[in-house]
């Protein structure tokens, strides 16, 4: 399941609420598999079916350990700073930290795969990403309502939801 994570000290860390299916499952069986992928553009080329996806991915296998002590949960601050701009002050309260499950995955082994852009590739413009990026920009400028924009692009056949 998707999580925000931090890779630090050769381990993967993520946080969660203190209860729920994810936490219950990890307490019963701490074995985990974590996948991180970075999809790139679609490309055409002279091999296979003539079209491919550019990507990099890594799968990590290991065991999850819950960080129980408040001092161990200090990794939360590093995690927050990964996602929050440096100029935005963030103050984590002890009571909120105590009510957060922090999981550390000790990586036992990993594997990865990549399909990188080469001179034999021709990058295809991705309508979906371009459309969503345009909608995001227009919404941020106050020019469009997001739902209305999505419905409009779907109606003219430019976007499939």
C-alpha positions, -999 to 999 in steps of 0.1 A, spaced: 0 0 0 12 35 -7 31 53 21 53 84 24 87 71 32 123 82 40 154 62 31 180 68 57 208 49 74 203 20 49 167 15 61 133 26 50 111 45 74 74 53 72 47 65 95 11 56 100 -18 59 124 -14 37 155 -42 14 144 -55 -1 111 -50 -30 88 -14 -20 78 -3 -18 115 -21 -50 124 -7 -70 95 29 -59 103 25 -68 140 14 -103 129 41 -108 102 69 -82 99 81 -94 65 77 -67 39 83 -59 3 86 -23 -6 85 -10 -42 96 25 -53 93 34 -89 100 65 -110 80 64 -142 93 84 -171 78 92 -205 66 67 -231 89 63 -260 89 47 -295 118 27 -308 127 -1 -333 124 -30 -309 96 -51 -295 61 -37 -302 77 -3 -310 66 15 -278 80 14 -243 79 31 -209 110 47 -194 114 39 -157 136 31 -128 124 9 -99 137 -9 -69 121 -36 -47 134 -40 -12 127 -70 10 131 -70 47 115 -69 82 95 -41 98 102 -30 133 80 -5 152 99 24 168 83 25 202 103 51 222 99 88 217 136 92 210 135 66 182 107 85 166 130 114 160 132 101 124 97 117 119 113 151 119 136 141 90 107 126 72 86 158 75 115 178 62 117 156 31 81 167 21 78 202 36 97 231 22 127 242 44 112 277 48 80 262 64 85 258 101 71 225 115 68 218 152 60 182 161 44 179 195 53 150 217 17 140 221 12 138 184 45 119 179 34 94 206 1 88 187 20 80 155 33 46 145 68 48 130 81 18 112 117 10 103 123 -15 76 156 -33 79 165 -41 42 177 -77 38 180 -76 0 169 -56 -29 167 -57 -67 162 -31 -93 155 -25 -129 156 4 -153 147 13 -188 165 46 -195 162 70 -225 188 62 -252 195 79 -285 173 52 -302 142 64 -283 118 91 -294 98 105 -265 60 106 -269 42 136 -255 19 123 -228 -15 139 -231 -26 128 -197 3 143 -177 3 174 -199 -34 179 -193 -33 174 -156 -3 197 -153 -22 224 -173 -52 219 -150 -30 222 -119 -14 255 -132 -48 270 -141 -63 259 -108 -34 275 -89 -39 307 -108 -76 307 -99 -87 304 -135 -104 270 -134 -123 247 -110 -105 214 -110 -135 191 -113 -150 213 -141 -117 212 -159 -114 174 -157 -150 170 -169 -144 194 -198 -113 176 -210 -131 142 -206 -161 155 -226 -139 166 -256 -121 132 -255 -87 145 -244 -88 127 -210 -101 93 -200 -110 90 -163 
